[in-house]
């Protein structure tokens, strides 16, 4: 993506790339998916770390279970 933008990763340049062609849209979408995948993997590592703060640990869904009976059926 950087090569298509000649090193200019400003928002207007990225938007122009996305709106300029189907290839540009696909390039930006692939870049975003890759970045989000890396961020999610990093978050999972932080959640699973033994020394993680309680705020960083994965939540168990207690609130959802506690109030499930109030939700309408799917």
LINGI-V998255 format. One record per pair of residues at least 24 apart in sequence whose ideal C-beta (glycine too) atoms are under 6 Angstrom apart, sorted by sequence separation. I is the first residue (numbers start at 0). J is the second residue. If there is no record, write none. Layout:
<<I | J> <I | J>>
//
This chain:
<<0 | 26> <0 | 30>>
//
